[in-house]
């Protein structure tokens, strides 16, 4: 789930888990509108790691397994948690605290884990380790992860679907292939008469972006390149250059989430 | 709800603050016992009077100040507000635990903790006083009066813990909730006590404040005043729980 700050990623997760009550609409989990029935099948890892008092790793796992009414997780090895650790959990490194929180979310063998900003505050090595853990859990245990954040480079290694959120609304859902197609589908035009060209572009193509005084980028199927060129030339606008260009996925997602480009 | 209670009782077992507060209350109880010993045994002996140690009077003396209330207030406020501060609600609710179950599970667990806290302190207090008065030839004790009185005191404390639960639902910040608690304790003591004295009320206004009721309840008169004491305690328990539940079930539980 890609989205800028304040896009509503955490809010959406909080609505699903029930810490805030939605004012309208319905929530469906696993195709079931009575989502309370299905909540046992999910797990939640918050953005800020949580610990309780001076509880150790093993105390926290025991406390939550008692409260959830589940057996303690057998995934501690996969997560690299040391249940014999005597230090209180709040004194452990951030990455260990996050792994502990993931371990708690995995109690009761959920099918779906909501993981809010998983890479926040982790260094490159810890991020790689977390990615491999998530991939392993997905492959071996069939656990689906919903990750939120803005780090495309990391997530792209494992993501099978992207959702873009802006102003509390899910704008689009894309597979990696569809994302690549979206990034490929734009044409750059260099013209000294940009101001004159814009009304024509506005009429025909809703998605465009002015990059410089003489450079504009139009989002449309690539096959439209000749039609676009013809439109401008017919209108008496000088076209210095026209070429098919592509955008990086990270840039595309950022612009989409930031409202600089729209989707159709 | 039972699972939540089990989890909460385990959590309290692992809570260092609880043991610190228990230790503090034992220290206060020891100080109270010493004071009682000095006032009722040492001073009369020094004056050459005969001494009768009254466990009944000691039991009443036990609640004559806020020795038991203060450590319990500190623990319960931190215990209740910790869930809001640490974002524990989200984790529990995400696994399908209902708000209602968490609310009542935690509340009832806090009642059990209050009960344990009081019974532990009662036992310690009686051990102290029996050691201190071991050499005295005559010890006066009325078990029926004392046990009834202690049951009412336990109910008062359960009412007070329900009130703290309501307060933490309204103000989920430990610092603010604690300050309000202490301001309430001091203000209501000073204000209501003086008003009641000035109006010469038969059943003091101060007694309608649950801490004041515990503080001012007399072992000789509690049976006669049961018709007022029981509704006051039940009012605190039921009204606090009802209001707290109304707030909690719609509350934004984000960290």
Interface residues (C-beta under 8 A of the other chain):
Chain A: X14 X17 X18 X19 X20 X21 X36 X37 X38 X39 X40 X42 X43 X44 X46 X48 X50 X51 X52 X53 X54 X55 X59 X62 X63 X64 X66 X67 X68 X69 X104 X105 X107 X108 X114
Chain B: X3 X4 X6 X7 X8 X10 X11 X14 X15 X16 X17 X82 X86 X87 X88 X89 X90 X91 X92 X93 X94 X95 X96 X97 X98 X99 X250 X252 X253 X254 X255
